[in-house]
Amino acid sequence: MPMHLAPLRTAYFAGRLPEAALSALPEATARSWRRLRESGAGLRECFAPAEPGLTARMPELLVGALRRVGPKLRVISGDPEAAVCALFDPDGVLAAFEGGETALGRLAGFGWGPGIAFTEQQAGTNAVDLAIRDREPHVTTGDEHSCAALQGMSVYAFPLQAQDGGLFGCMALFTLAADGQSHARAVVSLASILMETVIGAEASRAQLSRKFAEQRAIADAIKDGTMVVDRDGVVEYMNAPAGRILRVDPEQAIGRRLADILGIEPVIAPIFATGIGYTDEEVRLKKGDVDLHLIDTAIPIKDGGGNVLSVVNTFREFRRVAQVAQKFGGNQAHYALDAVIGRSEPMIRALDLARRAAAGVSNVLITGESGTGKELFAQGIHLAGPRADRPFVAVNCAALPRDLIDSELFGYMPGSFTGANRSGRPGKFEIASGGTIFLDEISEMPLDVQAKLLRVLQEREIVRIGGSDPVAVDLRFVAAMNRDVRGLVARGRFREDLYYRLNVIEIAVPALRDRPGDIRLLARHYVERYAALLGRPVRGISEPMMRRLEAHRWPGNVRELQNTIERLVSFCETGIIEDTPIGDADHQGGEQPPVAAAGMAPAAGGLPTLAAAEKALITRALQASGYNVTRTAECLGTTKPRLYRMIDRHGIRLERGR
């Protein structure tokens, strides 16, 4: 550095020299002097504390690294007692330092200590401020410093940057030598690189640790069991739900062979040889006295050569899967007993008995004509009982195909018959386990299936088709029929022992003709419902029309009334439904027209309603085909599922051979 720099500095800051006089300075130093003179800061004698509210921010791992690296740096710099290593945060505040007595003694006389600021405004021109400002290494020596505390010293400063470009702060070496030795600069550069590497490694380790903790918390929060098993069958990871399902402590399970934990060879073992995993397979395990029924998924993790390194195994309890399927599959209870419309004495008695039955667990038999609302009672009993939040599965025994009724009710094992799902399938009894199963039209169930149902009622377990192991089921049975069950028993068409097993509590739902006082309530309810549903401006029913409705015999009960109101609302041209013929209501005492003899209820003008014509046509087709649903569907040009829906809608009874 030129010997005339001190007089130059004094004259420049006194305003006696032009800007051109700074050409003798390093460019960064000249810019700093220029900024200082323009701001009026001028020359300083001592260090200044940081501005209020600013405190040093430095990772502890860096401070620890300084304690280890600092003494070595001072030795390499030449005179360890004449040097100080220091860390500054991104705001230029002194965070930590390590130094020799000689250097520290000199600096202390100028106010050196933690918390002082090395910004340009508070410590004058210095390499620390320049390194933080420019994010590149800087050196300032001797009289380049505008603060007297640093004159006669050299400062080597290097910014400490994170891998993402962020700034941790600055590392600096202060020496009493004012000539700026090149080897000292190289040493500090090497040390700063080393410290950045330490920062990166520690940050990566901390980040990985945090990520692992987060992922573990996520894995423990989900309800599915999750395990990782290596190729030796040793458990590398097990989350809390897996431990709960398998009845083991996850912490104690890690490091043990899965076969030792389960007591049997795990189903995932072949994956290590085949490399082929599976998804959503049904698995049954017996661990001690506990039967585990799971839906299992196993995904192999392979190296670049295709070798299986480990298997990620996730599983959930079958009952939880069944509950989810019930929730979104459409077979769930919707109607509470309070939703049943009726104030007549017979209906009040039936509802009171249903509410009392709902509180218990006994089997319930609901009897009544077709269209009286037996399923509404079944749903209401379920929702009013202790199993309200569990599955409700409704089965129409009359609509089940004869050759599939066993598999629908009891389920089947993989490969049990041609066309079977390769993974097997649970039946309605298993799906409903824990809740209620509603067997509608149970009088139509074949005698051989009745015998199997009786065993389920007695033993509370089922055996799938193609299987041999019994599966326990926890069910409440609610059954319904619209025929004279005692007559069926007398004729040998229904098992007497099954009847008595089901008929613990019998609820008789009254026909609509036996509660004429409810017709007005029901009619008004359906007018409001269908006016809104169909977008029709219908406000009500005229009194003459209401009397006509009350005088009708309603052989189809509430379902017939509902369909009649829907038709009347659809064709109403005014706001009030006026007196209009309603099918065979005008032919109760006289001779039936020809169409009625064919099984079709005539409407106005002697023509049948569309619903009556459809029902009569389906009935005749079924009779002609000997009640073979497949042939009937082909004859009518429709599909079997659609035909079953129409049969159910019209309440047509299937006369099966037994």
C-alpha positions in Angstrom: 0.0 0.0 0.0 1.4 3.4 -0.8 2.9 5.3 2.1 1.0 8.4 1.2 -2.5 6.7 1.8 -3.0 8.1 5.3 -2.7 11.8 4.1 -4.9 10.9 1.1 -7.6 9.5 3.4 -7.5 12.6 5.7 -7.7 15.0 2.8 -10.4 13.1 0.9 -12.8 12.9 3.9 -12.1 16.6 4.7 -13.4 17.3 1.2 -10.2 18.8 -0.2 -9.6 16.2 -2.9 -11.7 15.3 -6.0 -13.0 11.8 -6.8 -10.1 11.3 -9.2 -7.8 11.1 -6.3 -9.2 7.6 -5.4 -7.6 5.9 -8.4 -4.8 4.7 -6.2 -7.2 2.6 -4.1 -8.6 -0.8 -4.8 -12.0 -0.4 -6.5 -14.1 -1.8 -3.6 -12.3 0.4 -1.1 -12.8 3.5 -3.3 -16.5 2.8 -3.6 -16.8 2.5 0.2 -14.9 5.8 0.8 -17.2 7.4 -1.8 -20.4 6.2 0.0 -19.1 7.3 3.4 -18.2 10.8 2.2 -21.6 11.2 0.5 -23.4 10.1 3.6 -21.4 12.4 5.8 -20.2 9.6 8.0 -16.5 10.5 7.7 -13.7 8.9 9.8 -14.3 6.9 13.0 -12.1 6.1 16.1 -13.9 3.2 17.7 -16.4 0.4 17.0 -20.1 1.0 17.6 -22.8 -1.4 18.9 -25.4 -2.7 16.5 -28.6 -0.8 16.1 -31.3 -1.5 18.7 -33.2 -4.7 18.1 -30.4 -6.3 16.1 -28.8 -9.3 17.8 -26.4 -11.8 16.3 -28.0 -14.7 14.5 -25.6 -17.6 13.9 -26.2 -21.4 13.8 -24.6 -23.1 16.8 -22.9 -25.6 14.5 -20.9 -22.7 13.0 -19.9 -21.3 16.3 -18.7 -24.8 17.3 -16.8 -25.1 14.0 -15.1 -21.7 14.7 -13.9 -22.9 18.1 -12.3 -25.9 16.4 -10.9 -24.2 13.2 -9.9 -20.8 14.7 -6.7 -21.8 16.6 -5.4 -23.7 13.6 -6.0 -20.6 11.3 -4.2 -18.4 13.7 -1.2 -20.7 13.7 -1.1 -20.9 9.9 -1.4 -17.1 9.7 2.1 -16.7 11.2 1.7 -15.3 14.7 -1.3 -16.9 16.6 -1.2 -14.3 19.3 -1.5 -11.5 16.7 -4.6 -12.8 15.0 -8.4 -13.1 15.7 -10.9 -15.4 13.9 -14.5 -14.0 14.0 -18.0 -14.9 12.7 -20.5 -12.2 11.7 -24.2 -12.7 11.0 -25.8 -11.5 7.7 -26.4 -8.1 9.3 -22.7 -7.7 10.0 -23.1 -8.1 13.8 -20.2 -9.9 15.6 -21.6 -13.3 16.7 -18.4 -15.1 18.0 -14.7 -14.8 17.9 -11.5 -16.7 18.9 -8.2 -14.9 19.1 -4.7 -14.3 20.6 -4.1 -12.1 23.5 -2.1 -9.5 21.6 -4.7 -8.9 18.9 -7.6 -9.0 21.3 -5.8 -6.6 23.7 -5.5 -4.0 20.9 -9.0 -4.4 19.6 -10.5 -4.3 23.1 -9.2 -0.8 23.5 -11.6 0.3 20.7 -14.7 -1.3 22.0 -14.4 -4.8 20.5 -16.9 -7.4 21.8 -19.9 -9.5 20.8 -22.8 -7.4 19.4 -20.7 -4.7 17.7 -21.6 -3.9 14.2 -19.2 -4.1 11.2 -21.5 -2.3 8.8 -19.9 0.5 6.8 -21.8 3.2 8.7 -20.6 1.9 12.1 -17.2 0.5 11.5 -16.1 2.4 8.4 -14.6 0.7 5.4 -13.8 -2.9 6.2 -13.6 -6.3 4.4 -16.5 -7.8 6.5 -19.0 -5.2 5.2 -17.7 -5.6 1.6 -17.9 -9.4 1.7 -21.5 -9.4 3.0 -22.5 -6.6 0.6 -21.0 -8.1 -2.5 -21.2 -11.8 -1.4 -17.6 -12.4 -2.5 -14.2 -12.4 -0.6 -12.5 -9.1 0.2 -9.4 -7.9 1.9 -8.8 -4.5 3.5 -5.4 -3.5 4.9 -3.9 -0.7 7.0 -4.9 2.8 6.0 -7.7 1.6 3.7 -9.8 1.4 6.9 -11.6 4.6 7.7 -11.9 3.5 11.4 -8.8 4.1 13.5 -9.4 0.8 15.4 -8.6 -1.2 12.2 -5.6 0.9 10.9 -2.4 -1.1 11.2 -4.4 -4.4 10.7 -5.4 -6.6 7.8 -8.9 -8.1 7.5 -9.6 -11.1 5.3 -13.4 -11.7 5.0 -15.2 -14.5 3.2 -19.0 -14.9 2.9 -20.5 -18.2 4.2 -23.2 -19.3 1.7 -25.7 -22.1 1.9 -26.3 -24.6 -0.9 -29.5 -22.7 -1.9 -27.6 -19.4 -2.2 -28.7 -18.1 1.2 -26.2 -16.2 3.4 -25.3 -17.5 6.8 -22.9 -14.6 7.4 -19.2 -13.9 7.1 -16.0 -15.4 8.4 -13.0 -13.1 8.9 -9.4 -13.2 10.1 -7.9 -10.1 11.7 -4.1 -9.8 11.8 -1.9 -7.1 13.2 0.2 -7.3 10.0 -0.9 -4.5 7.7 0.7 -5.8 4.5 -2.1 -8.3 3.5 -0.1 -11.6 3.2 -1.2 -13.7 0.3 -0.9 -16.9 2.3 -3.2 -15.7 5.0 -5.8 -15.0 2.4 -5.5 -18.5 1.0 -5.8 -20.0 4.5 -9.0 -18.1 5.3 -10.4 -19.1 1.9 -9.8 -22.8 2.6 -11.3 -22.5 6.1 -14.4 -20.8 4.8 -14.9 -23.6 2.2 -14.4 -26.1 5.0 -17.0 -24.4 7.1 -19.5 -24.2 4.2 -19.0 -27.9 3.8 -19.7 -28.5 7.5 -22.8 -26.3 7.2 -24.0 -28.2 4.2 -23.5 -31.6 5.8 -25.0 -30.6 9.1 -28.0 -28.9 7.4 -28.5 -32.0 5.2 -28.4 -34.3 8.2 -30.8 -32.0 10.1 -33.1 -31.8 7.1 -33.1 -35.6 6.6 -33.8 -36.1 10.3 -36.7 -33.7 10.1 -38.1 -35.3 7.0 -37.8 -38.7 8.6 -39.6 -37.5 11.7 -42.4 -35.9 9.5 -42.8 -39.1 7.4 -42.9 -41.2 10.5 -45.6 -38.9 12.0 -47.6 -39.2 8.8 -47.2 -43.0 8.7 -48.4 -43.2 12.3 -51.3 -40.8 11.7 -52.8 -42.9 8.9 -55.0 -45.8 9.9 -53.4 -48.3 7.5 -50.7 -50.6 8.9 -47.3 -50.1 7.1 -44.2 -52.2 7.3 -40.9 -52.4 5.5 -39.4 -55.9 5.4 -35.9 -56.6 4.0 -34.9 -59.6 1.9 -34.0 -61.6 5.0 -37.5 -61.2 6.3 -36.4 -58.7 9.0 -38.7 -55.8 9.8 -37.0 -52.5 9.1 -39.9 -50.3 9.9 -43.4 -50.7 11.4 -45.9 -47.9 12.1 -48.2 -47.7 15.1 -51.4 -48.9 13.3 -49.5 -52.0 12.0 -48.5 -52.8 15.6 -52.1 -52.4 16.8 -53.5 -54.6 14.0 -50.8 -57.3 14.5 -50.9 -57.1 18.3 -47.1 -56.3 18.6 -45.0 -53.4 19.9 -43.6 -51.6 16.8 -40.4 -50.6 18.5 -39.7 -54.2 19.6 -40.7 -55.6 16.2 -38.0 -53.7 14.4 -35.0 -55.9 13.8 -36.9 -59.2 14.2 -38.0 -61.6 11.5 -41.6 -61.1 10.5 -42.1 -64.9 10.5 -41.1 -65.0 14.2 -43.5 -62.1 15.0 -46.5 -63.8 13.2 -45.7 -67.3 14.1 -46.1 -68.3 10.4 -44.3 -67.7 7.1 -45.6 -64.3 5.9 -47.6 -64.1 2.6 -45.1 -61.5 1.2 -42.2 -64.1 1.3 -42.6 -65.3 -2.3 -42.2 -61.7 -3.6 -38.4 -61.7 -2.9 -38.1 -64.6 -5.4 -40.7 -63.6 -8.0 -40.3 -59.8 -7.8 -44.1 -59.5 -8.3 -46.2 -57.6 -5.7 -49.9 -57.4 -5.4 -52.6 -54.9 -4.5 -55.7 -55.1 -2.3 -55.6 -58.9 -1.8 -57.7 -60.4 0.9 -55.6 -62.2 3.5 -56.5 -64.3 6.5 -53.9 -65.0 9.2 -54.2 -66.7 12.6 -51.9 -65.2 15.2 -52.3 -67.2 18.3 -56.0 -67.1 19.3 -56.6 -64.1 17.1 -58.0 -64.3 13.5 -56.7 -61.5 11.3 -58.8 -60.6 8.3 -56.9 -58.0 6.2 -56.9 -56.3 2.8 -53.2 -56.4 1.9 -50.9 -54.6 -0.6 -47.2 -55.4 -1.1 -44.9 -53.4 -3.3 -41.3 -54.7 -4.0 -38.4 -52.2 -3.9 -35.7 -53.2 -6.4 -32.2 -52.2 -7.3 -30.9 -51.3 -10.7 -30.5 -55.0 -11.5 -34.1 -55.9 -10.7 -33.2 -57.6 -7.4 -35.8 -57.1 -4.6 -34.2 -55.3 -1.7 -37.2 -54.9 0.5 -41.0 -55.0 0.4 -43.3 -52.2 1.5 -46.4 -53.8 3.0 -49.6 -51.9 3.8 -52.7 -53.4 5.1 -56.0 -52.6 6.8 -58.6 -54.5 8.7 -61.3 -56.0 6.5 -64.1 -54.6 8.6 -62.9 -51.0 8.0 -62.9 -51.7 4.2 -66.4 -53.0 4.5 -67.5 -49.9 6.4 -66.1 -47.7 3.7 -67.7 -49.7 1.0 -71.0 -49.5 2.8 -70.7 -45.7 3.2 -70.2 -45.1 -0.5 -71.8 -48.2 -2.1 -75.4 -47.2 -1.7 -76.5 -49.9 0.8 -77.0 -47.8 3.8 -79.9 -46.7 6.0 -81.3 -43.3 5.2 -84.8 -43.2 6.8 -85.3 -42.9 10.5 -88.6 -44.0 12.2 -89.5 -40.4 12.7 -89.6 -40.0 8.9 -92.5 -42.5 8.6 -95.7 -40.6 8.0 -98.8 -41.8 9.9 -101.0 -40.8 12.8 -103.5 -43.7 12.6 -103.7 -46.0 15.6 -102.3 -49.1 13.7 -99.3 -47.1 12.5 -98.7 -45.6 15.9 -98.7 -49.1 17.4 -96.3 -50.4 14.7 -93.9 -47.5 15.2 -93.9 -47.9 19.0 -93.1 -51.5 18.7 -90.3 -50.7 16.2 -88.7 -48.2 18.6 -88.7 -50.7 21.4 -87.3 -53.4 19.2 -84.5 -51.0 18.0 -83.1 -50.7 21.5 -82.2 -54.4 21.6 -80.4 -57.0 19.4 -83.1 -59.6 18.9 -84.1 -60.7 15.4 -87.1 -58.9 13.9 -89.6 -60.1 11.4 -91.6 -57.3 9.6 -94.8 -58.5 7.9 -97.1 -56.6 5.6 -98.4 -56.3 2.1 -96.2 -55.2 -0.8 -95.8 -51.4 -0.8 -96.5 -50.7 2.9 -93.0 -49.5 3.7 -91.4 -52.5 5.4 -87.8 -51.5 4.4 -88.4 -48.0 5.9 -89.2 -49.8 9.2 -86.0 -51.9 8.8 -83.9 -48.8 8.2 -85.5 -47.0 11.0 -84.9 -49.8 13.5 -81.2 -49.9 12.4 -80.8 -46.1 12.8 -82.5 -46.1 16.2 -80.4 -48.8 17.6 -76.8 -49.2 18.9 -75.5 -50.2 15.4 -76.6 -47.0 13.7 -73.0 -46.1 12.6 -72.3 -49.6 11.4 -73.2 -51.3 8.0 -76.8 -51.8 6.9 -77.1 -54.2 4.0 -80.4 -54.8 2.3 -80.9 -58.1 0.3 -83.9 -58.7 -1.8 -84.2 -62.5 -1.7 -86.7 -62.5 -4.6 -84.4 -60.7 -6.9 -81.3 -62.8 -6.4 -80.6 -65.2 -9.3 -81.1 -68.8 -8.1 -77.6 -69.9 -9.3 -75.9 -67.0 -7.6 -77.8 -66.7 -4.3 -75.2 -68.7 -2.3 -72.2 -66.7 -3.5 -74.0 -63.4 -3.0 -74.9 -64.2 0.6 -71.9 -66.3 1.7 -69.1 -65.1 -0.6 -66.6 -67.4 -2.2 -62.9 -68.3 -2.2 -60.5 -67.7 -5.2 -61.2 -70.1 -8.1 -64.4 -71.6 -6.5 -66.2 -71.6 -9.9 -65.9 -70.4 -13.4 -66.1 -66.7 -13.6 -65.3 -66.1 -10.0 -63.1 -63.2 -9.0 -59.5 -64.5 -8.8 -59.1 -62.9 -5.3 -62.4 -64.3 -4.0 -65.2 -62.1 -2.7 -66.9 -61.6 0.6 -70.7 -62.2 0.8 -73.4 -59.9 2.1 -73.2 -61.5 5.6 -69.5 -60.6 5.9 -70.0 -57.1 4.6 -72.8 -56.5 7.0 -70.8 -57.9 10.0 -71.0 -55.5 12.9 -74.2 -54.0 11.7 -77.7 -55.1 10.4 -78.6 -57.3 7.5 -82.1 -56.8 6.1 -83.5 -59.9 4.3 -86.5 -58.6 2.2 -88.9 -61.0 0.7 -87.4 -63.9 2.7 -90.3 -66.1 1.9 -88.9 -66.4 -1.6 -85.6 -67.9 -0.4 -85.1 -71.5 -1.6 -85.4 -74.2 1.1 -81.7 -75.3 0.8 -80.6 -71.7 1.4 -83.0 -71.4 4.3 -81.2 -74.3 6.0 -77.8 -72.5 5.6 -79.4 -69.3 6.9 -80.6 -71.1 10.0 -77.1 -72.2 10.7 -75.8 -68.6 10.4 -78.5 -67.6 12.9 -77.5 -70.3 15.3 -73.7 -70.3 15.0 -73.1 -66.7 14.0 -70.5 -67.9 11.5 -70.4 -68.6 7.7 -68.3 -70.6 5.4 -67.5 -69.2 2.0 -68.2 -71.3 -1.1 -65.0 -73.2 -1.8 -63.7 -72.7 1.7 -63.5 -74.8 4.8 -62.7 -72.3 7.6 -65.7 -70.7 9.4 -65.8 -66.9 9.5 -67.4 -65.3 12.5 -70.0 -62.7 11.8 -71.7 -60.3 14.2 -75.1 -59.5 12.7 -78.5 -58.3 13.7 -81.1 -59.9 11.5 -84.2 -58.0 10.3 -86.4 -59.9 7.8 -89.5 -59.0 5.9 -92.2 -60.8 3.9 -95.5 -60.0 2.3 -97.0 -63.4 2.3 -98.8 -65.6 4.8 -95.8 -67.2 6.4 -97.9 -69.6 8.5 -99.5 -70.9 5.4 -96.1 -71.3 3.7 -94.9 -73.2 6.8 -98.0 -75.5 6.7 -97.4 -76.2 3.0 -93.7 -77.0 3.5 -92.6 -73.9 1.5 -90.9 -72.2 4.5 -88.9 -73.9 7.3 -90.8 -73.8 10.6 -87.6 -73.7 12.7 -86.3 -70.7 10.6 -89.6 -68.9 11.1 -89.4 -69.2 14.9 -85.8 -68.2 14.9 -86.5 -65.0 12.9 -89.8 -64.2 14.6 -88.5 -63.1 18.0 -90.2 -59.7 17.5 -92.9 -59.4 14.8 -94.0 -56.0 13.5 -97.0 -55.9 11.3 -97.0 -52.9 9.0 -100.7 -52.0 8.3 -102.0 -51.8 4.8 -103.0 -48.3 3.6 -106.7 -49.3 3.4 -106.5 -50.1 7.2 -105.4 -46.6 8.0 -107.4 -44.3 5.7 -106.8 -41.4 8.1 -103.2 -41.3 6.9 -104.0 -41.0 3.2 -104.5 -37.2 3.4 -101.2 -36.7 5.1 -99.4 -38.9 2.6 -101.0 -37.3 -0.4 -100.0 -33.8 0.7 -96.5 -35.0 1.4 -96.1 -36.5 -2.0 -97.6 -33.5 -3.8 -95.0 -31.2 -2.2 -92.3 -33.7 -3.0 -93.1 -34.2 -6.7 -94.0 -30.6 -7.3 -90.5 -29.7 -6.2 -88.9 -32.7 -7.9 -90.7 -32.2 -11.3 -90.7 -28.4 -11.2 -94.5 -28.2 -11.4 -96.5 -25.3 -9.9 -98.8 -27.6 -8.0 -99.9 -26.3 -4.6 -102.4 -29.0 -3.4 -105.4 -31.3 -4.0 -109.0 -30.3 -4.2 -111.4 -31.7 -1.6 -113.4 -33.8 -4.1 -110.1 -35.4 -5.3 -109.0 -35.9 -1.8 -112.2 -37.8 -1.0 -111.7 -39.9 -4.1 -108.2 -40.8 -2.9 -109.5 -41.7 0.6 -112.2 -43.9 -1.0 -109.8 -45.9 -3.1 -108.8 -49.4 -1.9 -105.1 -49.0 -2.7 -104.1 -52.6 -3.4 -100.6 -51.4 -4.0 -100.6 -49.5 -0.7 -98.3 -46.5 -0.2 -96.2 -47.3 -3.3 -99.3 -47.1 -5.4 -100.4 -43.9 -3.8 -96.9 -42.4 -4.4 -97.0 -43.4 -8.1 -100.5 -42.0 -8.5 -99.6 -38.7 -7.0 -96.5 -38.4 -9.1 -98.7 -39.0 -12.2 -101.3 -36.5 -11.1 -98.7 -33.8 -10.4 -97.0 -34.5 -13.8 -100.3 -33.9 -15.7 -101.8 -31.1 -13.6 -102.2 -27.9 -15.6 -103.3 -25.7 -12.7 -102.1 -25.2 -9.2 -104.6 -27.6 -7.7 -105.2 -31.2 -8.6 -108.9 -31.5 -9.5 -111.1 -34.5 -9.3 -109.6 -37.0 -11.7 -110.1 -40.8 -12.2 -107.2 -42.8 -10.6 -107.1 -46.1 -12.4 -109.6 -48.7 -11.1 -111.0 -46.4 -8.5 -114.0 -45.9 -10.7 -114.5 -49.6 -11.2 -114.7 -50.9 -7.7 -118.3 -52.1 -7.8 -119.0 -52.7 -11.5 -117.8 -55.1 -14.2 -114.2 -54.9 -15.0 -113.3 -53.9 -18.5 -111.4 -56.4 -20.7 -108.0 -54.9 -19.9 -108.5 -55.5 -16.1 -109.1 -59.2 -16.8 -105.7 -59.3 -18.3 -104.2 -58.0 -15.1 -103.9 -54.4 -16.0 -105.6 -51.7 -14.0 -107.7 -49.4 -16.3 -107.4 -45.7 -16.2 -109.7 -43.1 -17.6 -111.4 -44.2 -20.9 -110.8 -47.9 -20.1 -107.1 -47.7 -21.0 -104.5 -49.1 -18.6 -101.9 -46.9 -16.9 -98.4 -47.3 -18.2 -97.2 -48.9 -15.0 -100.1 -51.4 -15.0 -99.4 -52.4 -18.5 -95.7 -52.8 -17.8 -96.4 -55.0 -14.8 -98.9 -57.1 -16.6 -96.6 -57.6 -19.5 -93.7 -58.7 -17.3 -96.0 -61.0 -15.3 -97.2 -62.7 -18.5 -93.7 -63.1 -19.9 -92.4 -64.6 -16.6 -95.3 -67.1 -16.6 -94.6 -68.0 -20.2 -90.9 -68.7 -19.5 -91.6 -70.7 -16.4 -90.2 -67.8 -14.3 -86.8 -68.1 -16.0 -85.5 -64.5 -15.7 -82.8 -64.9 -18.4 -85.4 -66.1 -21.0 -87.9 -63.5 -19.9 -85.3 -60.7 -20.3 -84.4 -62.0 -23.8 -88.1 -62.2 -24.7 -88.8 -58.6 -23.6 -85.6 -57.3 -25.2 -84.0 -56.0 -22.0 -81.2 -56.9 -19.6 -81.4 -59.1 -16.5 -80.4 -56.3 -14.1 -83.0 -53.9 -15.6 -85.7 -56.7 -15.5 -84.9 -57.3 -11.8 -85.3 -53.6 -11.0 -88.7 -53.6 -12.8 -89.8 -56.8 -10.9 -88.8 -55.2 -7.6 -90.5 -51.9 -8.5 -93.8 -53.6 -9.3 -93.6 -56.0 -6.4 -93.9 -59.0 -8.7 -93.3 -62.3 -6.9 -91.0 -64.8 -8.5 -92.4 -68.4 -8.2 -89.2 -70.4 -8.1 -89.0 -74.2 -8.2 -87.7 -75.5 -4.9 
